[in-house]
Amino acid sequence: MKTNDLKKGTQVRLRNGNLADLMDNARGNVRIAKVYGLVEECGSIYSHDIVAYKKTIGDSWMWAEDIEYTPSQKNLAGLSRILFGN
């Protein structure tokens, strides 16, 4: 699933291991999310930092890791690695 297809309210796992709830239906490189880390905070995250999303199947759920990135998101991820080393 492309990150642009993830809807508001979807729970996602980020590259650093934190969980987050998407707060918008935006498309592109930046999404708004409530991130559950050391503290709970709301703010912008890069779409290329989303590595999995919570998928409901019947009465249970699982982490689906079939995330696809757009060429623009892949380009920004490469730039981010060069600039910030992550």
N, CA, C and O atoms as CSV, one atom per row, in Angstrom:
chain,resi,resn,atom,element,x,y,z
A,1,MET,N,N,0.846,-1.174,0.000
A,1,MET,CA,C,0.000,0.000,0.000
A,1,MET,C,C,0.890,1.235,0.000
A,1,MET,O,O,1.890,1.292,0.716
A,2,LYS,N,N,0.524,2.207,-0.796
A,2,LYS,CA,C,1.272,3.462,-0.837
A,2,LYS,C,C,0.937,4.301,0.397
A,2,LYS,O,O,-0.181,4.248,0.910
A,3,THR,N,N,1.910,5.066,0.864
A,3,THR,CA,C,1.682,5.915,2.035
A,3,THR,C,C,0.592,6.945,1.756
A,3,THR,O,O,-0.090,7.390,2.679
A,4,ASN,N,N,0.422,7.327,0.486
A,4,ASN,CA,C,-0.630,8.285,0.136
A,4,ASN,C,C,-2.029,7.707,0.333
A,4,ASN,O,O,-2.992,8.465,0.450
A,5,ASP,N,N,-2.163,6.375,0.372
A,5,ASP,CA,C,-3.464,5.731,0.531
A,5,ASP,C,C,-3.853,5.499,1.986
A,5,ASP,O,O,-4.985,5.101,2.263
A,6,LEU,N,N,-2.938,5.739,2.919
A,6,LEU,CA,C,-3.248,5.567,4.340
A,6,LEU,C,C,-4.159,6.707,4.794
A,6,LEU,O,O,-3.879,7.876,4.528
A,7,LYS,N,N,-5.237,6.367,5.472
A,7,LYS,CA,C,-6.253,7.346,5.861
A,7,LYS,C,C,-6.085,7.822,7.297
A,7,LYS,O,O,-5.360,7.223,8.091
A,8,LYS,N,N,-6.769,8.906,7.606
A,8,LYS,CA,C,-6.791,9.458,8.953
A,8,LYS,C,C,-7.255,8.393,9.945
A,8,LYS,O,O,-8.214,7.666,9.683
A,9,GLY,N,N,-6.570,8.305,11.083
A,9,GLY,CA,C,-6.928,7.341,12.109
A,9,GLY,C,C,-6.168,6.028,12.018
A,9,GLY,O,O,-6.245,5.211,12.935
A,10,THR,N,N,-5.436,5.808,10.933
A,10,THR,CA,C,-4.660,4.576,10.784
A,10,THR,C,C,-3.479,4.604,11.745
A,10,THR,O,O,-2.774,5.608,11.845
A,11,GLN,N,N,-3.268,3.492,12.454
A,11,GLN,CA,C,-2.105,3.408,13.331
A,11,GLN,C,C,-0.936,2.871,12.512
A,11,GLN,O,O,-1.075,1.880,11.796
A,12,VAL,N,N,0.219,3.534,12.623
A,12,VAL,CA,C,1.399,3.160,11.854
A,12,VAL,C,C,2.594,2.970,12.781
A,12,VAL,O,O,2.624,3.489,13.897
A,13,ARG,N,N,3.570,2.222,12.301
A,13,ARG,CA,C,4.840,2.077,13.008
A,13,ARG,C,C,5.876,2.876,12.225
A,13,ARG,O,O,5.942,2.785,10.999
A,14,LEU,N,N,6.678,3.653,12.933
A,14,LEU,CA,C,7.688,4.488,12.299
A,14,LEU,C,C,9.038,3.777,12.277
A,14,LEU,O,O,9.244,2.791,12.984
A,15,ARG,N,N,9.934,4.280,11.473
A,15,ARG,CA,C,11.257,3.699,11.301
A,15,ARG,C,C,12.018,3.584,12.620
A,15,ARG,O,O,12.811,2.659,12.794
A,16,ASN,N,N,11.785,4.517,13.557
A,16,ASN,CA,C,12.492,4.480,14.843
A,16,ASN,C,C,11.810,3.568,15.865
A,16,ASN,O,O,12.265,3.476,17.005
A,17,GLY,N,N,10.723,2.891,15.471
A,17,GLY,CA,C,10.035,1.947,16.350
A,17,GLY,C,C,8.833,2.514,17.079
A,17,GLY,O,O,8.060,1.756,17.665
A,18,ASN,N,N,8.655,3.825,17.060
A,18,ASN,CA,C,7.504,4.433,17.719
A,18,ASN,C,C,6.217,4.141,16.953
A,18,ASN,O,O,6.238,3.891,15.748
A,19,LEU,N,N,5.106,4.176,17.669
A,19,LEU,CA,C,3.786,4.060,17.053
A,19,LEU,C,C,3.215,5.455,16.869
A,19,LEU,O,O,3.564,6.380,17.603
A,20,ALA,N,N,2.332,5.604,15.883
A,20,ALA,CA,C,1.709,6.896,15.627
A,20,ALA,C,C,0.324,6.681,15.026
A,20,ALA,O,O,0.073,5.675,14.361
A,21,ASP,N,N,-0.571,7.638,15.267
A,21,ASP,CA,C,-1.893,7.669,14.630
A,21,ASP,C,C,-1.891,8.802,13.620
A,21,ASP,O,O,-1.577,9.940,13.968
A,22,LEU,N,N,-2.243,8.503,12.363
A,22,LEU,CA,C,-2.297,9.555,11.352
A,22,LEU,C,C,-3.469,10.482,11.637
A,22,LEU,O,O,-4.565,10.028,11.967
A,23,MET,N,N,-3.235,11.771,11.511
A,23,MET,CA,C,-4.242,12.778,11.841
A,23,MET,C,C,-4.783,13.500,10.606
A,23,MET,O,O,-5.581,14.429,10.736
A,24,ASP,N,N,-4.356,13.084,9.409
A,24,ASP,CA,C,-4.832,13.740,8.192
A,24,ASP,C,C,-4.955,12.729,7.058
A,24,ASP,O,O,-4.535,11.579,7.184
A,25,ASN,N,N,-5.530,13.170,5.966
A,25,ASN,CA,C,-5.645,12.351,4.754
A,25,ASN,C,C,-4.736,12.891,3.652
A,25,ASN,O,O,-4.980,12.651,2.469
A,26,ALA,N,N,-3.699,13.612,4.037
A,26,ALA,CA,C,-2.822,14.280,3.073
A,26,ALA,C,C,-2.059,13.277,2.218
A,26,ALA,O,O,-1.942,12.097,2.548
A,27,ARG,N,N,-1.549,13.789,1.117
A,27,ARG,CA,C,-0.693,13.015,0.221
A,27,ARG,C,C,0.628,13.764,0.149
A,27,ARG,O,O,0.677,14.974,0.370
A,28,GLY,N,N,1.693,13.047,-0.160
A,28,GLY,CA,C,2.978,13.719,-0.335
A,28,GLY,C,C,4.010,13.279,0.681
A,28,GLY,O,O,3.920,12.195,1.257
A,29,ASN,N,N,5.000,14.145,0.890
A,29,ASN,CA,C,6.154,13.795,1.719
A,29,ASN,C,C,5.935,13.965,3.210
A,29,ASN,O,O,6.652,13.355,4.004
A,30,VAL,N,N,4.973,14.769,3.612
A,30,VAL,CA,C,4.776,15.072,5.040
A,30,VAL,C,C,3.349,14.750,5.458
A,30,VAL,O,O,2.395,15.089,4.758
A,31,ARG,N,N,3.212,14.095,6.601
A,31,ARG,CA,C,1.896,13.785,7.177
A,31,ARG,C,C,1.861,14.333,8.604
A,31,ARG,O,O,2.908,14.530,9.220
A,32,ILE,N,N,0.671,14.576,9.121
A,32,ILE,CA,C,0.486,14.983,10.513
A,32,ILE,C,C,0.102,13.737,11.298
A,32,ILE,O,O,-0.765,12.970,10.878
A,33,ALA,N,N,0.760,13.539,12.452
A,33,ALA,CA,C,0.500,12.332,13.237
A,33,ALA,C,C,0.660,12.612,14.720
A,33,ALA,O,O,1.407,13.503,15.125
A,34,LYS,N,N,-0.062,11.829,15.526
A,34,LYS,CA,C,0.142,11.817,16.973
A,34,LYS,C,C,1.110,10.674,17.236
A,34,LYS,O,O,0.788,9.511,16.994
A,35,VAL,N,N,2.299,11.007,17.731
A,35,VAL,CA,C,3.368,10.030,17.913
A,35,VAL,C,C,3.458,9.644,19.386
A,35,VAL,O,O,3.456,10.500,20.270
A,36,TYR,N,N,3.537,8.335,19.630
A,36,TYR,CA,C,3.648,7.810,20.981
A,36,TYR,C,C,5.089,7.352,21.199
A,36,TYR,O,O,5.445,6.222,20.866
A,37,GLY,N,N,5.905,8.228,21.753
A,37,GLY,CA,C,7.301,7.913,22.041
A,37,GLY,C,C,7.534,8.070,23.531
A,37,GLY,O,O,6.726,7.609,24.338
A,38,LEU,N,N,8.633,8.717,23.906
A,38,LEU,CA,C,8.868,9.010,25.326
A,38,LEU,C,C,7.741,9.878,25.873
A,38,LEU,O,O,7.321,9.724,27.020
A,39,VAL,N,N,7.260,10.788,25.039
A,39,VAL,CA,C,6.082,11.593,25.353
A,39,VAL,C,C,5.135,11.493,24.158
A,39,VAL,O,O,5.551,11.136,23.056
A,40,GLU,N,N,3.876,11.806,24.381
A,40,GLU,CA,C,2.886,11.807,23.302
A,40,GLU,C,C,2.849,13.203,22.714
A,40,GLU,O,O,2.613,14.173,23.434
A,41,GLU,N,N,3.082,13.320,21.404
A,41,GLU,CA,C,3.065,14.633,20.776
A,41,GLU,C,C,2.481,14.553,19.377
A,41,GLU,O,O,2.490,13.499,18.741
A,42,CYS,N,N,1.980,15.672,18.916
A,42,CYS,CA,C,1.368,15.762,17.603
A,42,CYS,C,C,2.253,16.639,16.726
A,42,CYS,O,O,2.719,17.688,17.169
A,43,GLY,N,N,2.487,16.219,15.491
A,43,GLY,CA,C,3.312,17.028,14.608
A,43,GLY,C,C,3.514,16.373,13.261
A,43,GLY,O,O,2.842,15.399,12.919
A,44,SER,N,N,4.436,16.911,12.510
A,44,SER,CA,C,4.728,16.432,11.166
A,44,SER,C,C,5.695,15.261,11.209
A,44,SER,O,O,6.631,15.237,12.009
A,45,ILE,N,N,5.454,14.289,10.334
A,45,ILE,CA,C,6.387,13.185,10.141
A,45,ILE,C,C,6.608,13.037,8.637
A,45,ILE,O,O,5.745,13.406,7.840
A,46,TYR,N,N,7.750,12.505,8.256
A,46,TYR,CA,C,7.997,12.222,6.850
A,46,TYR,C,C,7.308,10.911,6.475
A,46,TYR,O,O,7.326,9.949,7.242
A,47,SER,N,N,6.712,10.885,5.312
A,47,SER,CA,C,6.030,9.675,4.836
A,47,SER,C,C,6.996,8.503,4.689
A,47,SER,O,O,6.604,7.352,4.878
A,48,HIS,N,N,8.262,8.787,4.350
A,48,HIS,CA,C,9.217,7.685,4.171
A,48,HIS,C,C,9.640,7.066,5.505
A,48,HIS,O,O,10.344,6.056,5.510
A,49,ASP,N,N,9.227,7.645,6.632
A,49,ASP,CA,C,9.508,7.050,7.945
A,49,ASP,C,C,8.440,6.038,8.362
A,49,ASP,O,O,8.608,5.360,9.376
A,50,ILE,N,N,7.354,5.920,7.609
A,50,ILE,CA,C,6.314,4.927,7.897
A,50,ILE,C,C,6.768,3.587,7.328
A,50,ILE,O,O,7.043,3.479,6.133
A,51,VAL,N,N,6.846,2.564,8.181
A,51,VAL,CA,C,7.324,1.251,7.718
A,51,VAL,C,C,6.248,0.173,7.792
A,51,VAL,O,O,6.391,-0.869,7.154
A,52,ALA,N,N,5.170,0.393,8.555
A,52,ALA,CA,C,4.099,-0.600,8.664
A,52,ALA,C,C,2.818,0.099,9.101
A,52,ALA,O,O,2.857,1.196,9.659
A,53,TYR,N,N,1.692,-0.540,8.844
A,53,TYR,CA,C,0.404,-0.011,9.296
A,53,TYR,C,C,-0.419,-1.141,9.886
A,53,TYR,O,O,-0.227,-2.310,9.549
A,54,LYS,N,N,-1.343,-0.778,10.775
A,54,LYS,CA,C,-2.188,-1.752,11.451
A,54,LYS,C,C,-3.359,-2.099,10.543
A,54,LYS,O,O,-4.105,-1.226,10.102
A,55,LYS,N,N,-3.502,-3.392,10.276
A,55,LYS,CA,C,-4.537,-3.874,9.357
A,55,LYS,C,C,-5.478,-4.798,10.118
A,55,LYS,O,O,-5.023,-5.737,10.771
A,56,THR,N,N,-6.787,-4.546,10.046
A,56,THR,CA,C,-7.766,-5.375,10.729
A,56,THR,C,C,-8.254,-6.473,9.799
A,56,THR,O,O,-8.656,-6.220,8.663
A,57,ILE,N,N,-8.210,-7.698,10.307
A,57,ILE,CA,C,-8.701,-8.852,9.550
A,57,ILE,C,C,-9.707,-9.568,10.446
A,57,ILE,O,O,-9.326,-10.239,11.406
A,58,GLY,N,N,-10.982,-9.424,10.131
A,58,GLY,CA,C,-12.023,-10.011,10.974
A,58,GLY,C,C,-11.998,-9.371,12.355
A,58,GLY,O,O,-12.109,-8.151,12.472
A,59,ASP,N,N,-11.852,-10.180,13.401
A,59,ASP,CA,C,-11.811,-9.661,14.771
A,59,ASP,C,C,-10.394,-9.405,15.258
A,59,ASP,O,O,-10.215,-8.896,16.364
A,60,SER,N,N,-9.393,-9.738,14.477
A,60,SER,CA,C,-8.011,-9.550,14.913
A,60,SER,C,C,-7.313,-8.538,14.008
A,60,SER,O,O,-7.881,-8.084,13.015
A,61,TRP,N,N,-6.088,-8.193,14.357
A,61,TRP,CA,C,-5.321,-7.256,13.552
A,61,TRP,C,C,-3.883,-7.742,13.434
A,61,TRP,O,O,-3.419,-8.577,14.210
A,62,MET,N,N,-3.196,-7.195,12.445
A,62,MET,CA,C,-1.786,-7.535,12.235
A,62,MET,C,C,-1.074,-6.318,11.666
A,62,MET,O,O,-1.715,-5.387,11.178
A,63,TRP,N,N,0.248,-6.329,11.729
A,63,TRP,CA,C,1.040,-5.270,11.118
A,63,TRP,C,C,1.332,-5.659,9.680
A,63,TRP,O,O,1.950,-6.692,9.426
A,64,ALA,N,N,0.893,-4.843,8.747
A,64,ALA,CA,C,1.169,-5.074,7.327
A,64,ALA,C,C,2.376,-4.223,6.941
A,64,ALA,O,O,2.387,-3.015,7.179
A,65,GLU,N,N,3.374,-4.838,6.355
A,65,GLU,CA,C,4.599,-4.128,6.021
A,65,GLU,C,C,4.789,-3.979,4.514
A,65,GLU,O,O,5.918,-3.905,4.027
A,66,ASP,N,N,3.675,-3.935,3.779
A,66,ASP,CA,C,3.759,-3.806,2.325
A,66,ASP,C,C,3.698,-2.326,1.902
A,66,ASP,O,O,2.954,-1.965,0.991
A,67,ILE,N,N,4.479,-1.493,2.566
A,67,ILE,CA,C,4.486,-0.050,2.295
A,67,ILE,C,C,5.272,0.230,1.021
A,67,ILE,O,O,6.370,-0.292,0.830
A,68,GLU,N,N,4.699,1.059,0.150
A,68,GLU,CA,C,5.360,1.503,-1.076
A,68,GLU,C,C,5.506,3.017,-1.007
A,68,GLU,O,O,4.638,3.711,-0.479
A,69,TYR,N,N,6.606,3.518,-1.542
A,69,TYR,CA,C,6.876,4.957,-1.534
A,69,TYR,C,C,6.856,5.491,-2.964
A,69,TYR,O,O,7.208,4.785,-3.909
A,70,THR,N,N,6.442,6.734,-3.107
A,70,THR,CA,C,6.460,7.378,-4.416
A,70,THR,C,C,7.907,7.752,-4.744
A,70,THR,O,O,8.743,7.798,-3.842
A,71,PRO,N,N,8.219,8.018,-6.010
A,71,PRO,CA,C,9.580,8.439,-6.368
A,71,PRO,C,C,10.028,9.682,-5.589
A,71,PRO,O,O,11.191,9.780,-5.197
A,72,SER,N,N,9.124,10.618,-5.366
A,72,SER,CA,C,9.451,11.822,-4.599
A,72,SER,C,C,9.811,11.476,-3.152
A,72,SER,O,O,10.741,12.056,-2.592
A,73,GLN,N,N,9.088,10.544,-2.547
A,73,GLN,CA,C,9.368,10.134,-1.172
A,73,GLN,C,C,10.706,9.400,-1.088
A,73,GLN,O,O,11.447,9.578,-0.121
A,74,LYS,N,N,11.020,8.579,-2.091
A,74,LYS,CA,C,12.306,7.884,-2.125
A,74,LYS,C,C,13.452,8.877,-2.267
A,74,LYS,O,O,14.498,8.728,-1.636
A,75,ASN,N,N,13.247,9.889,-3.099
A,75,ASN,CA,C,14.257,10.924,-3.290
A,75,ASN,C,C,14.520,11.682,-1.983
A,75,ASN,O,O,15.673,11.917,-1.621
A,76,LEU,N,N,13.456,12.060,-1.284
A,76,LEU,CA,C,13.598,12.774,-0.020
A,76,LEU,C,C,14.256,11.893,1.036
A,76,LEU,O,O,15.029,12.392,1.854
A,77,ALA,N,N,13.965,10.593,1.038
A,77,ALA,CA,C,14.595,9.673,1.990
A,77,ALA,C,C,16.103,9.622,1.761
A,77,ALA,O,O,16.876,9.614,2.719
A,78,GLY,N,N,16.519,9.589,0.512
A,78,GLY,CA,C,17.947,9.594,0.183
A,78,GLY,C,C,18.620,10.887,0.614
A,78,GLY,O,O,19.720,10.865,1.166
A,79,LEU,N,N,17.969,12.002,0.366
A,79,LEU,CA,C,18.490,13.298,0.788
A,79,LEU,C,C,18.604,13.373,2.305
A,79,LEU,O,O,19.591,13.884,2.834
A,80,SER,N,N,17.600,12.866,2.997
A,80,SER,CA,C,17.592,12.870,4.462
A,80,SER,C,C,18.760,12.051,5.004
A,80,SER,O,O,19.401,12.451,5.975
A,81,ARG,N,N,19.038,10.901,4.377
A,81,ARG,CA,C,20.171,10.067,4.822
A,81,ARG,C,C,21.491,10.795,4.638
A,81,ARG,O,O,22.372,10.715,5.494
A,82,ILE,N,N,21.633,11.511,3.515
A,82,ILE,CA,C,22.856,12.252,3.249
A,82,ILE,C,C,23.039,13.391,4.256
A,82,ILE,O,O,24.129,13.586,4.792
A,83,LEU,N,N,21.959,14.140,4.507
A,83,LEU,CA,C,22.052,15.308,5.385
A,83,LEU,C,C,22.116,14.958,6.855
A,83,LEU,O,O,22.886,15.560,7.604
A,84,PHE,N,N,21.307,13.981,7.285
A,84,PHE,CA,C,21.156,13.695,8.718
A,84,PHE,C,C,21.706,12.347,9.130
A,84,PHE,O,O,21.791,12.066,10.325
A,85,GLY,N,N,22.083,11.505,8.184
A,85,GLY,CA,C,22.666,10.209,8.494
A,85,GLY,C,C,21.699,9.210,9.090
A,85,GLY,O,O,22.121,8.315,9.822
A,86,ASN,N,N,20.409,9.335,8.800
A,86,ASN,CA,C,19.441,8.357,9.338
A,86,ASN,C,C,18.729,7.629,8.242
A,86,ASN,O,O,17.886,6.775,8.514
